[in-house]
Amino acid sequence: MSRPQSIPGTHLFDGAAAMKGYALNKMCYSFNSAANREAFKQDEDGYCERYGLNAQQREAVRHRNVLELIAAGGNVYYLAKLAGIFGLDVQDLGAQQTGLSKDEFKAKLVAAGR
């Protein structure tokens, strides 16, 4: 089986990415619990350590940057839970992914009829 072609500017979430991001995605899944979201807010570094995040993942968390988190093996479905803790919504994520401001991204959606 051949590896799919890459899409410029896109990180393919395949088996290798899933293995790379396992700790990060597991941590994000834990945020289904309000108690875990609060524990993260109280001691972000300690919480990341508890789940075994690597240096790249911890740096991406500190930067609050979804693209860095995806590059570190994060799956956007799980990352949405972490983004919520940061006060980011889906439009913030779309803006980061497209390199636009949130207002520019919203205008683009309106222009596209969505």
WOPE-V590471 format. One record per pair of residues at least 12 apart in sequence whose C-alpha atoms are under 10 Angstrom apart, sorted by the first residue. I is the first residue (numbers start at 1). J is the second residue. D is the distance in whole Angstrom. If there is no record, write none. Layout:
i/j/d
I/J/D
I/J/D
This chain:
i/j/d
9/67/10
9/97/9
9/98/10
10/67/9
10/70/9
10/71/9
10/97/9
11/67/9
11/70/7
11/71/6
11/72/9
11/73/9
11/74/10
11/75/10
12/70/9
12/71/9
12/73/9
12/75/10
13/70/8
13/71/9
13/73/7
13/74/8
13/75/7
13/76/9
14/73/9
14/75/10
15/73/10
16/73/8
17/70/9
17/71/8
17/72/8
17/73/5
17/74/8
17/75/9
18/72/10
18/73/6
18/74/8
18/75/8
19/73/8
19/74/10
20/53/10
20/54/9
20/57/10
20/71/10
20/72/7
20/73/5
20/74/8
21/53/9
21/54/9
21/57/8
21/69/9
21/70/8
21/71/9
21/72/6
21/73/4
21/74/5
21/75/8
22/51/10
22/52/10
22/53/9
22/72/10
22/73/7
22/74/8
22/75/9
23/48/9
23/49/10
23/50/10
23/51/6
23/52/6
23/53/6
23/54/8
23/57/9
23/73/9
23/74/9
24/48/8
24/51/7
24/52/8
24/53/6
24/54/9
24/57/7
24/58/9
24/61/9
24/69/8
24/70/10
24/72/8
24/73/7
24/74/6
24/75/9
24/78/9
24/79/9
24/82/10
25/51/10
25/53/10
25/69/10
25/73/8
25/74/6
25/75/7
25/76/9
25/77/9
25/78/6
25/79/7
25/81/10
25/82/10
26/51/7
26/52/10
26/53/10
26/74/10
26/78/8
27/40/10
27/47/8
27/48/7
27/49/10
27/50/9
27/51/6
27/52/9
27/53/9
27/78/9
27/79/9
27/81/10
27/82/9
28/48/10
28/51/10
28/74/9
28/75/9
28/77/9
28/78/5
28/79/6
28/80/8
28/81/6
28/82/6
28/83/9
29/77/9
29/78/6
29/79/8
29/80/10
29/81/7
29/82/9
30/51/10
30/78/9
30/81/9
30/82/10
31/78/9
31/79/10
31/80/10
31/81/6
31/82/7
31/84/9
31/85/9
32/78/10
32/81/7
32/82/10
37/81/9
37/82/9
37/84/10
37/85/7
38/85/9
40/82/10
40/85/9
41/85/8
41/86/9
44/58/9
44/61/9
44/62/9
45/58/8
45/61/9
45/62/9
48/61/9
53/72/10
54/72/9
55/72/10
56/68/8
56/69/8
56/71/9
56/72/6
56/73/10
57/69/6
57/70/9
57/71/9
57/72/6
57/73/8
57/74/9
58/72/9
59/72/10
60/72/8
61/82/9
61/83/10
61/86/10
64/82/9
64/83/8
64/86/7
64/88/9
65/83/9
65/93/9
65/96/8
65/97/10
66/79/7
66/80/9
66/82/9
66/83/8
66/88/10
66/92/9
66/93/7
66/94/9
66/96/7
66/97/8
67/93/9
67/96/7
67/97/6
67/98/10
76/93/9
79/93/10
80/93/8
90/102/10
91/103/9
91/105/7
91/106/7
91/109/10
92/105/8
92/106/9
93/105/10
94/106/9
95/108/10
